[in-house]
Amino acid sequence: MMNNKSLTALLYCLGAVLLITFTSMFIVDQRQNAIVFRFGEVVGIKTQPGLYFKVPLLDNARFFDIRILTIDTPEPQPFLTSEKKNVQVDLFIKWRIADVRQYYASIVSAGGGETQAQVRLLQTVNEGLRAEFGRRTVHEVVSGEREKIMELMRKKANEDAAKIGIEVLDVRLKRVDLPEAVTESVYQRMTAERTRVANELRST
């Protein structure tokens, strides 16, 4: 018959086994990727959902959200057209982590995170928009070439984002507004053009 000491030892052993088993397992769900570290070095990347094992006490897993995220500018951004007219642009960017190893090496290991990634993406898009708007007139950026500009920005932002393990899915110009002074100037020019055409028709 098992005495108290043997029973206690058995319970301790059972507890130790359960603890080791528990600490050696981790679950990655479909919304995540995981990196496994050993003494600070990357020893594994888990990109598929499922149950995984690691070495207890030596390994630790860090999880990264790979769902689509949105950068939505709180205020319209000002840009100058080729006519040196100021326009106000309200935009958003859709992005996600595509390469978790590269994202960790470029952003997280340097002490950054999601905020730093968003700042870099927004800077890239703003610089690109400044260049593209500077080549176009007010009419072109307001209506004529908006789709073209958005596609150019997505490609340019995605090229830069790939360097830090990010994929840019969309860059959308929600609104492109003219300041009141510019709006009045455009309206007067349109009125003058219509008046000129009407006068030509009358004279004809």
Secondary structure, 3 states (H helix, E strand, C coil): CCCHHHHHHHHHHHHHHHHHHHHCEEEECCCEEEEEEECCEEEEEECCCEEEECCCCCEEEEEEECCCEEEECCCCEEEECCCCCEEEEEEEEEEEECCHHHHHHHHHCCCCCHHHHHHHHHHHHHHHHHHHHCCCCHHHHHHHCHHHHHHHHHHHHHHHHHHHCEEEEEEEEEEEECCHHHHHHHHHHHHHHHHHHHHHHHHC
